[in-house]
Amino acid sequence: MNKERKQTNISELGEFGLIDRLTKAVTIKNESTVKGIGDDAAILDFKNKQVVVSSDLLTEGIHFNLMYVPLKHLGYKAVVVNLSDIYAMNAIPKQVTVSMAVSGKFSVEALEELYEGIHLACEQYNVDLVGGDTTSSLTGLTLSITAIGEAEKDDIVMRSGAKPNDILCVSGDLGGAYMGLQLLERENEVFKVNENMQPKMDGYDYILERQLKPEARGDIIAAFKRLGIKPTSMIDISDGLSSEIMHLCKNSGVGCSLFEDKVPMDYQTKQMAEELNINPLVAALNGGEDYELLFTLPLDDYDKIKNDPDFTVIGHMTEAGEGVNLQTTGGSSIPLEAQGWNHGK
């Protein structure tokens, strides 16, 4: 019989002992990291590069539910969603800091599981964990991640550069993370009623992974360089396609025509949507957490991407006065609403 793994109370180690234990496996991979964990502050040297910084906050009960989110997956995802913001600037992430507020219900071993995911993401994306903070919480777990990246000045892409007639493109497929969340929520409700009921998740591995273990699209940044293109504007899709399009349009001072039949969705996304009686397009437009890259390109670059399976052209930018519209398969033009992903729901 396997003995139950010993659970260590955080108070046995103290704050500094806990930090030492959680970060003992950290190794430095980037030349720009002069000094990482172990001093009052990290020291970074980017020489003549542009530095980009992004922070994100994840709170238990709002952004994640530990009833169905494994701690290792949570740690991985917490890092990845911040790296996605760096890639959305056409930059390369180099360092992260991790801060957390944690309640007494978590053991040291539970936090080690969380950090296994954090370390795995750092290894996967070749970034250095260089610092952070820990404190107590009365209400569960809160994670705050800051990602730091670098880019040449001429490589930086912002939300504000789109022009009328630019084509609107997206990487990957959309709506899968939202439908994965709906599946997890459904099975969690069933579990509350009957703890002996086996979850019905067979055949939905892809959308579950899109929700629990998303990936940031650093490969797309590499593809841009390989293809010799630079987006005129870009944003990552964290709050849903409709919201992100609106951000690009507002910041660039343009309008947009989005074509319903061009929005890419995976078979499992559509199948789960049908099972739950949800319009899959709604999941793609408003679901969020896909962490794909939405970007615009000059029309002249179309030939460079038209045969690339990672890219889909889903519309084009227009004059601001024409508004932001969804062109339906039925031939109608409907103003697009930025409902976005509401973490409070």
N, C-alpha and C positions, 0 to 999 in steps of 0.2 A: 504494500500500500504506500502511495506517495504521501509524504508528510507535507502539510500545508506550509507554504513559503512564509518565513518569518516576516512580519510587518514592523518596520521601525518607525517610531514616532519621531516627527521632525524635531521636537524639542530635545531629543537625545543628541542630535548633532549640532543644533544651533544654526544660525543663518550662514556663517562662514564655513562651517563644516559641511552644510548642505551644498553650498556653491562648489566647494572643492570636490565633493563626491559626484555632483552632476556634470562637472566640466573637466574631470580628470583625463578624459579621452580626447580632448580638443587638440588638434594639430593645426599649424599655420600653413596655408597653401598659396597665399598671394603675396607678391613682393611689396604691394602697397600697405600690407599690415606690418608696421614696424613693431608695435607692442599690442598684444591682445589682452586676455584676461589676466588679472593679477596686480593691477595698479589702480590709481584713482580714475584714470581714463585711458581709453585705447589711443594709440598713436597711429595715424594713417598718413601715408605720403603718396599723393596722386600726381605729383610733379606738374605737368602742364595739362592734365586731363580735366574735363568738367566733372564735377561730383554731383550725383543725384541721390536724394534721400527720400524715403517713404516710410510711414508708420501706419500700423493697423492695430486695432484693439478687438479682442475676442472675449466675450463674456458668457459664462455658463448660464443657460436658460434663455439667452437671447440669440447668440450666434451658434451655439452647439448644445446638444443634449447627450449627456454621458450615459443615458440608457441604451443608446445604440451607436455612439461614437467611441471607438477604442482610443485610449490615451495616446498610443503610438501614432495612430492615424491623425489625431488632433495636432500633435507636435509637428508632424510632417506638413500638414495642411497650413498650419499657422505660419510657417516659414515660406511656403510656396506662394501663398496669396500676396505676400509682400514682394517677393522676387518678381512676380508678374507685373507689378507696378513699375519696377525698374526696367524690365524689358519693354514696357509700353512707351518708354522714353527713347527706345532704340539704344539703350545702354546695357552694360554688363554688370550684374551684381557681384560684389566682392566681399562684403562683410554684412553681418547681422548682429543686432543685440536682442536679448530676450529678457523681458521683465515679467514677473508674475506676482499676483496676489492669490494666496492659497489658504484654504480653511483647514481646520484640524481633522476633517474627515479623510484627508489624503495622507497616506503613509509615504515614507521616503521611497519605498519600492514603486509606488504608483507614480511618483514624480520621475523616477528613473525610467519608467516606461514611456512617459511623456517625452523625456529627453532623448530616448532612443530614436523617436521619430524626428526630433529636431536635428540630431546628429546625422541621421540618414539623409535628410534633405540637404544639409550642408555638404555632405559628401557627393550627393547626386549632382548638385549644381556648382560644386567647387567654390563655395563661399566659406569665409571664416567666421566663427562665433567669437566675438571680441568683447563681450560685456553684457551688462544688464543689471537688474535689481530684483530682489525678492522681498515680499512683505506679507503680513497676515491679512486674512479676509474673514468676514463673518458670514459670507453668503456663497461660498463655493470657490470657483476658479476663474481668474481673469488673466489673460495673456496679452502682452503688448510687445509687438515685434517692430523693430526698425531695421530697414534694409538700406544699405549704402552701395552705390554703384558708380561706375566711371564710363566716360565716353569721350571721344574727340569732339571738340566744339562743333565741327561741321556735321557730325553724325546725329546730334540730338534732334528728336522729333517731339513736337508738342501737339496739343489739341487744336491749335489756332491757325494751322497752315493750309487747310483745305480750300480749294477754289472751285467755282462753278465748272461743271463738265468733268471734274475728277471722278474716277470710278471708285465706288465704295466696296471694299473687300473685307472678308473675314477668314480667319484660319479655322480649321477643324469643323466641328458641328455644334449645334446649340440646343439647349433645352434639356440635355441629359442630366445635369446636376440637379435641376429642379425636380425632374421626374424620379430620380433616385431618392431625393428627400421625401417625396410623397409616398413612395413605397416604404421607406423606413418609418415614417409617421404612421402609416396604416398598420404595419405589423406591430408597432409599439402599442397602439391602441388595443389591438387584439391581445397582446401579452398582458396588458393591465387587467383584462377581463378573465383570461385563462392563462396562467403561467406555464401550463403544460402543453399549450398549443405550439406546434412547430411553425416557425416563420415560413411563408411562401415567397421565396425569393429566387427560385431556380429559373435560369434563363435570363436573368437581369444583371449579370456580373458587370457589364460595361457601365450602366447608369449608376450602379452602386459605387463603382470606383470613381466615377466622375464627381460624385458627392463626397465620398469619404477620403479619397486620395487623388485630388486633382494634380495636374502638372502645369507648370508655367512654360510658356512657349519660347524658350531660348533658342530652340531649333529654327524658329521662324526668323529671328534676328540674324542667325547665321545664313539662312536662305536669302535674305535680302542682300547680304554682301556677295554671296555666290552669284546671284542673278544680276547684280549691278543696279539695284534699285534702292531708292530712299523714299519712304512714305512722306506725303505732304502733311499728314496729321495722323495721330494714332491714340488709342485708348484700349485698356483691357476690359473685358466684359465681366464685371463683377456684379452689377446691379440689373442686368437684363439688356438685351439688344436695343430696345426702344429708348431707354434712358441714356445709353452710351451714344447713340446717334444724336440725340438732342444735345448732349454735351459738346460733341464735335461741331454741330451746326451753330450753337450759341457762341462758342469760342472762336469759330472761324468766320462767323457772320455770313453763313450760307444756308440754303435750304437743301432738301434731299428727297429723292424718289427711291423708295425701297420696294422691291418686287417680291410679293408673297411667295411665288413659286420658286424663287432662287434661294430662300433661307435654308441652309443645310441642316438636316436632322437625321440622327441615326435611327435604324429600324427599331431598336429597343425603346427609344424615346417615344416613337409613334405608337408602339404596341402598348406600353404602359399607360400612355395618355388615353388610348381607346379603352383599356381595361377600367380606368378610373373616370371615364366620361369627361375628359378634359381635351380641349382643342390643343393639339401639339404646338400650333403657332403661338398660342398664348404663353406656353411654357418657354418658347424660344425668345419671345419679345419681352417678357416680364419676369422670367424665372430667376435669372442671375446665377452667379457662382460657376459659370463655365470657364472663366479665365482664359478664353481665347482672345486673340488680338483683332481689333476692328481698326481698319486703316483706309486711307485714301491714297490714290496714286494718279499721276497725270495719265490721261487717256493714251498717250504715246507708249506707256509701259505695259499696256494690256497684253501685247504679244509675248512679253517676257514671263507672264504668269498663267496664261490661258490654259496651258497643259499640265500645270502643277497641281497634283491632287490635294495638296495642303491648303490651297487658296480657292475661294469661291467669290465671284463678283456678284453682289446682291443688290446693287443699285448704282446711282450716280448723284453727285451733288449738283444743286441748281442755284439760281439766284435766290437771295433771302426772301424776296417778296412772294416767291412761289410756295413757301411753306415747307413743312416736313410731312410727307405723305406716304401712305402705304398703297401700292398699286395691287389690287386684289386679282385673283385668277378670273374673277367674273368681269373684269374690266372697269371696276370702280376705283376711284381715288379717295382714300379716307385719311383725314388728318391723323398723324401718329401721336399717341399719348404716351408720355414717359411715366408709366405707373411704377416701373422699377421694382426691385426686391425690397420688401419691408421686413427687416430682421425682427421686428416686434411682433409679427404675426405668429 
